[in-house]
Amino acid sequence: MKTEKITLRPDEEFIRLDCIIKMSGNVATGGQAKVVIQNGEVKVNGEVCTMRGKKMRKGDKAEFDGTVFEVC
């Protein structure tokens, strides 16, 4: 598995899970990100998460399609 760091801007408190999945490039649209999340294909901090609007904060990790996304 590879790890990608997602760095929050100074004015950001969180980033939504569906935005992380879309930014990964593994899906083409936000709608596709919604589908893979709701289908249980994404883990957050080691557990399946089906909430596309999940707020990801510093220290949180999401896993999808062989990549771990770490929010920092």
Backbone hydrogen bonds, N-H to C=O, Kabsch-Sander energy under -0.5 kcal/mol:
donor,donor_aa,acceptor,acceptor_aa,energy
2,K,66,G,-1.7
4,E,68,V,-3.2
6,I,70,E,-3.3
7,T,5,K,-0.6
8,L,6,I,-0.6
12,E,9,R,-2.0
15,I,56,M,-1.9
17,L,54,K,-2.1
18,D,52,R,-2.1
20,I,16,R,-1.6
21,I,17,L,-2.2
22,K,18,D,-2.1
23,M,19,C,-2.7
24,S,20,I,-1.4
25,G,22,K,-1.4
26,N,21,I,-0.6
33,A,29,T,-1.7
34,K,30,G,-2.3
35,V,31,G,-1.8
36,V,32,Q,-2.3
37,I,33,A,-2.1
38,Q,34,K,-2.7
39,N,35,V,-1.8
40,G,37,I,-1.8
41,E,36,V,-2.3
43,K,63,E,-2.0
44,V,47,E,-3.4
45,N,61,K,-3.3
47,E,44,V,-1.8
49,C,42,V,-2.5
52,R,50,T,-0.9
54,K,51,M,-1.6
56,M,15,I,-2.9
56,M,54,K,-0.6
57,R,55,K,-0.6
59,G,71,V,-3.1
60,D,57,R,-2.6
62,A,69,F,-2.4
63,E,43,K,-2.7
64,F,67,T,-2.5
67,T,64,F,-1.6
68,V,2,K,-3.0
69,F,62,A,-3.6
69,F,67,T,-0.5
70,E,4,E,-2.7
70,E,68,V,-0.6
71,V,60,D,-2.7
71,V,69,F,-0.5
72,C,6,I,-3.0
